[in-house]
Amino acid sequence: MSQHTLSALFIPKSVAVIGASSKANRAGNVVMRNLLASGFSGPIMPVTPKYKAVLGVLSYANIEQLPQVPELAIICLQFQRITPVLTQLAQLGCKATVIIASGVLATDDGKKHQQQWQDIAESMGIRILGANSLA
């Protein structure tokens, strides 16, 4: 992959927050608050089946409902749930993801998932930052 695809990580035109939350102590809430406070001017699209809106922003129950393909997806899910989400985002044409998940390298299962993410990144052309990897 070329370096120009890194712009989707650092200067995205649109962002989806997969696992957005209205609960203050959740990663999906912190990410939403930071995006809103940063003055980001592009679309912010929270994805969660639990809430109709997160911090006043209309949310979508699943990735299929997004009104556009996000250039960057920030995934705030348990690592066991990430592989199908990452695959779906790559198939849609999302260019980059940030994975916020803990405990990935603490177990063999987590290491197996991380390898699957790297395989998806290489085969489907999506950049991944996080969970102890940059692919």
Residue frames relative to the residue before (quaternion, step in Angstrom):
aa qw qx qy qz dx dy dz
M 1.0000 0.0000 0.0000 0.0000 0.00 0.00 0.00
S 0.4288 -0.7097 0.4971 0.2555 3.54 -0.99 0.76
Q 0.6251 -0.5721 0.3869 0.3637 3.54 -1.26 0.42
H 0.5679 0.6141 -0.4042 0.3701 3.62 1.07 -0.48
T 0.6019 0.5630 -0.3691 0.4296 3.59 1.16 -0.41
L 0.5211 0.6341 -0.4150 0.3926 3.59 1.24 -0.15
S 0.5248 0.6373 -0.4216 0.3750 3.62 1.15 -0.38
A 0.5985 0.5617 -0.3672 0.4375 3.61 1.09 -0.56
L 0.6464 0.5020 -0.3172 0.4791 3.59 1.16 -0.53
F 0.8088 0.3449 -0.1381 0.4557 3.54 0.84 -1.00
I 0.7866 0.0980 -0.0736 0.6051 3.59 1.18 -0.48
P 0.0477 0.8386 -0.5406 0.0460 3.59 0.61 1.09
K 0.4480 -0.6772 0.5187 0.2678 3.53 -1.23 0.55
S 0.7853 0.0378 -0.0192 0.6177 3.59 1.23 -0.49
V 0.1504 -0.7988 0.5809 0.0424 3.54 -1.13 0.75
A 0.1287 -0.7380 0.6560 0.0919 3.54 -1.06 0.84
V 0.1963 -0.7518 0.6189 0.1149 3.55 -1.05 0.82
I 0.1606 -0.8047 0.5690 0.0535 3.54 -0.23 1.32
G 0.7716 0.2201 -0.2032 0.5611 3.56 -0.51 1.20
A 0.2247 0.7805 -0.5426 0.2143 3.58 1.16 0.61
S 0.0892 -0.8211 0.5638 0.0036 3.55 -1.05 0.75
S 0.3996 -0.6876 0.5534 0.2474 3.53 -1.25 0.54
K 0.5615 0.5893 -0.3880 0.4324 3.59 1.28 -0.11
A 0.5080 -0.7189 0.3986 0.2573 3.54 -0.63 1.21
N 0.7280 0.4503 -0.2589 0.4475 3.61 0.98 -0.65
R 0.5682 0.6081 -0.3756 0.4078 3.61 1.25 0.08
A 0.6001 -0.5780 0.4178 0.3623 3.57 -1.13 0.69
G 0.6517 0.5390 -0.3110 0.4336 3.59 0.99 -0.82
N 0.6370 0.4943 -0.3195 0.4978 3.57 1.20 -0.45
V 0.6405 0.5225 -0.3189 0.4638 3.57 0.96 -0.86
V 0.6477 0.5123 -0.3146 0.4680 3.59 0.93 -0.88
M 0.6567 0.5027 -0.3150 0.4657 3.59 0.88 -0.89
R 0.6573 0.5081 -0.3158 0.4582 3.61 0.87 -0.91
N 0.6732 0.4994 -0.3000 0.4554 3.57 0.92 -0.87
L 0.6405 0.5148 -0.3279 0.4661 3.59 0.97 -0.79
L 0.6834 0.4850 -0.2859 0.4647 3.57 0.90 -0.93
A 0.6903 0.4785 -0.2783 0.4659 3.60 0.99 -0.80
S 0.6301 0.5830 -0.3301 0.3926 3.58 1.14 -0.57
G 0.4596 -0.6781 0.4581 0.3451 3.57 1.17 -0.39
F 0.2545 0.7709 -0.5383 0.2264 3.58 1.21 0.40
S 0.2703 -0.8252 0.4816 0.1182 3.57 -0.65 1.09
G 0.5957 0.5723 -0.3708 0.4244 3.60 1.23 -0.13
P 0.6958 -0.4460 0.3397 0.4489 3.56 -1.27 0.01
I 0.1306 -0.7334 0.6634 0.0703 3.53 -1.09 0.88
M 0.0477 -0.8340 0.5478 -0.0454 3.54 -0.55 1.23
P 0.1717 -0.7938 0.5754 0.0971 3.60 -0.20 1.22
V 0.1388 -0.7758 0.6121 0.0642 3.56 -1.01 0.87
T 0.3269 0.7084 -0.5683 0.2614 3.53 -0.64 1.22
P 0.3686 -0.7295 0.5210 0.2457 3.59 -0.89 0.80
K 0.5966 0.6295 -0.3413 0.3624 3.60 1.25 -0.29
Y 0.8112 0.2057 -0.0718 0.5427 3.60 1.04 -0.71
K 0.4648 -0.6646 0.5107 0.2853 3.56 -1.14 0.67
A 0.7738 0.0232 -0.0096 0.6329 3.57 1.25 -0.54
V 0.1715 -0.7502 0.6290 0.1098 3.53 -1.22 0.58
L 0.8364 -0.0838 -0.0121 0.5416 3.55 -0.63 1.22
G 0.7339 -0.4447 0.2209 0.4634 3.54 0.99 0.86
V 0.6162 0.5160 -0.3496 0.4814 3.60 1.26 0.08
L 0.5065 -0.6568 0.4737 0.2961 3.57 -0.77 1.08
S 0.1788 -0.7994 0.5654 0.0960 3.58 -0.81 0.96
Y 0.3543 -0.7070 0.5798 0.1963 3.51 -1.36 0.37
A 0.5135 -0.6861 0.4282 0.2868 3.56 -0.90 0.93
N 0.8035 -0.0170 0.0274 0.5944 3.58 1.12 -0.59
I 0.7087 -0.4753 0.3203 0.4114 3.55 -1.29 0.27
E 0.6168 0.5735 -0.3491 0.4108 3.59 1.02 -0.75
Q 0.6793 0.5098 -0.2922 0.4396 3.61 1.10 -0.60
L 0.4487 0.6979 -0.4641 0.3103 3.61 1.20 -0.21
P 0.4646 -0.7059 0.4600 0.2726 3.60 -0.92 0.86
Q 0.7862 0.0581 -0.0537 0.6129 3.59 1.25 -0.27
V 0.5648 -0.5683 0.4620 0.3801 3.56 -1.25 0.32
P 0.3580 -0.7355 0.5231 0.2393 3.59 -0.69 0.98
E 0.4518 -0.6585 0.5184 0.3059 3.57 -1.05 0.67
L 0.7721 0.1268 -0.0582 0.6199 3.57 1.15 -0.76
A 0.0877 -0.7614 0.6393 0.0615 3.55 -1.03 0.83
I 0.1771 -0.7502 0.6293 0.0996 3.53 -0.89 0.98
I 0.1698 -0.8216 0.5426 0.0410 3.54 -0.45 1.28
C 0.0320 -0.7997 0.5975 -0.0498 3.55 -0.55 1.25
L 0.3764 0.7145 -0.4835 0.3378 3.55 0.52 1.24
Q 0.6052 -0.4865 0.4519 0.4392 3.55 -1.30 0.16
F 0.5892 -0.6360 0.3579 0.3468 3.57 -0.91 0.88
Q 0.6008 0.5810 -0.3633 0.4118 3.60 1.11 -0.54
R 0.7107 0.4577 -0.2526 0.4708 3.61 1.18 -0.47
I 0.5405 0.6972 -0.3659 0.2965 3.59 1.25 -0.25
T 0.6131 0.6095 -0.3708 0.3394 3.63 0.85 -0.87
P 0.7112 0.4196 -0.3042 0.4750 3.68 0.70 -0.84
V 0.6135 0.5395 -0.3488 0.4593 3.61 1.09 -0.65
L 0.6555 0.5094 -0.3054 0.4663 3.58 0.93 -0.88
T 0.6381 0.5242 -0.3156 0.4675 3.56 0.98 -0.84
Q 0.6643 0.5066 -0.2978 0.4619 3.55 0.90 -0.93
L 0.6539 0.5089 -0.3131 0.4641 3.60 0.93 -0.85
A 0.6556 0.5072 -0.3092 0.4661 3.58 0.95 -0.86
Q 0.6510 0.5165 -0.3160 0.4578 3.59 0.97 -0.82
L 0.6533 0.5145 -0.3080 0.4622 3.58 1.10 -0.68
G 0.5538 -0.6162 0.3938 0.3981 3.56 1.17 -0.55
C 0.3261 0.7212 -0.5295 0.3051 3.58 1.22 0.37
K 0.3710 -0.7835 0.4641 0.1820 3.58 -0.83 0.99
A 0.8252 0.0516 0.0182 0.5622 3.58 1.06 -0.67
T 0.0982 -0.7785 0.6163 0.0664 3.53 -1.23 0.54
V 0.1895 -0.6948 0.6748 0.1613 3.47 -1.35 0.47
I 0.1708 -0.7917 0.5812 0.0783 3.56 -0.72 1.08
I 0.0703 -0.7695 0.6347 0.0087 3.52 -0.75 1.14
A 0.3056 0.7186 -0.5581 0.2806 3.53 -0.22 1.34
S 0.2694 -0.7701 0.5560 0.1589 3.54 -0.98 0.77
G 0.7876 0.3789 -0.2498 0.4168 3.52 -1.29 0.36
V 0.3592 0.7678 -0.4803 0.2253 3.57 1.23 0.13
L 0.7727 0.3499 -0.1976 0.4913 3.59 0.80 -0.91
A 0.5098 0.6768 -0.4037 0.3450 3.58 1.27 -0.02
T 0.7850 0.2235 -0.1189 0.5654 3.59 1.20 -0.43
D 0.6121 -0.5356 0.4237 0.3987 3.55 -1.24 0.37
D 0.6062 0.5562 -0.3468 0.4505 3.57 1.09 -0.73
G 0.6549 0.5136 -0.3054 0.4626 3.57 0.96 -0.84
K 0.6466 0.5134 -0.3109 0.4708 3.56 0.99 -0.83
K 0.6238 0.5363 -0.3267 0.4653 3.57 1.07 -0.76
H 0.6474 0.5090 -0.3096 0.4753 3.58 0.99 -0.86
Q 0.6489 0.5217 -0.3268 0.4472 3.57 0.90 -0.89
Q 0.6392 0.5100 -0.3296 0.4719 3.60 1.00 -0.74
Q 0.6179 0.5302 -0.3440 0.4677 3.60 1.04 -0.73
W 0.6433 0.5214 -0.3256 0.4564 3.61 0.97 -0.82
Q 0.6562 0.5025 -0.3117 0.4688 3.57 0.97 -0.84
D 0.6286 0.5261 -0.3278 0.4697 3.57 1.05 -0.75
I 0.6361 0.5148 -0.3203 0.4772 3.59 1.00 -0.82
A 0.6437 0.5327 -0.3208 0.4461 3.57 0.91 -0.91
E 0.6987 0.4740 -0.2722 0.4616 3.56 0.86 -0.94
S 0.7467 0.4266 -0.2355 0.4528 3.58 0.86 -0.92
M 0.7864 0.3326 -0.1644 0.4938 3.59 1.06 -0.67
G 0.4923 -0.7231 0.3948 0.2811 3.58 1.26 0.14
I 0.4999 0.6129 -0.4623 0.4009 3.59 0.96 0.77
R 0.3884 -0.7073 0.5433 0.2317 3.58 -1.00 0.87
I 0.0995 -0.7800 0.6160 0.0472 3.56 -1.11 0.77
L 0.0264 -0.7483 0.6628 0.0081 3.52 -1.02 0.93
G 0.7161 0.4612 -0.3179 0.4166 3.51 -0.84 0.91
A 0.7764 0.2705 -0.2865 0.4918 3.42 -1.39 0.30
N 0.6883 -0.5292 0.2448 0.4316 3.51 0.98 1.07
S 0.6990 0.4305 -0.2923 0.4905 3.60 1.05 0.64
L 0.0564 -0.7213 0.6827 0.1026 3.49 -1.35 0.34
A 0.0309 0.8119 -0.5783 0.0742 3.57 -0.40 1.24
